[in-house]
Amino acid sequence: MDSDIRIAIVDHHPLCREGLKCMVIGTRLVVVAEGGTVDDARHILKHVRPDILLIDINLLDSTSLLTEMTAWPRARTRIVGLT
């Protein structure tokens, strides 16, 4: 059996986060964390370590977060930018 894919959702619009969570119901994708700020994303990446991070690229400072991540050793999280 295939293992679940752990995802985290970071978007400042709660309705968008809820919509994305509804979209993955019944799939191998499991939402393990969510947040609304870049600081939330940093915390999630460092402590939860999801397989995929869905992040609103319009969040302030999201570009610096992505740049920062490239320097992290063993960063295994895939990033998907949402517009």
Stockholm file with secondary structure:
# STOCKHOLM 1.0

chainA/1-83         MDSDIRIAIVDHHPLCREGLKCMVIGTRLVVVAEGGTVDDARHILKHVRPDILLIDINLLDSTSLLTEMTAWPRARTRIVGLT
#=GR chainA/1-83 SS CCCCEEEEEECSCHHHHHHHHHHTTTSSEEEEEEESSHHHHHHIIIIICCSEEEEETTSTTHHHHHHHHHTSTTCCCEEEEEC
#=GC SS_cons        CCCCEEEEEECSCHHHHHHHHHHTTTSSEEEEEEESSHHHHHHIIIIICCSEEEEETTSTTHHHHHHHHHTSTTCCCEEEEEC
//
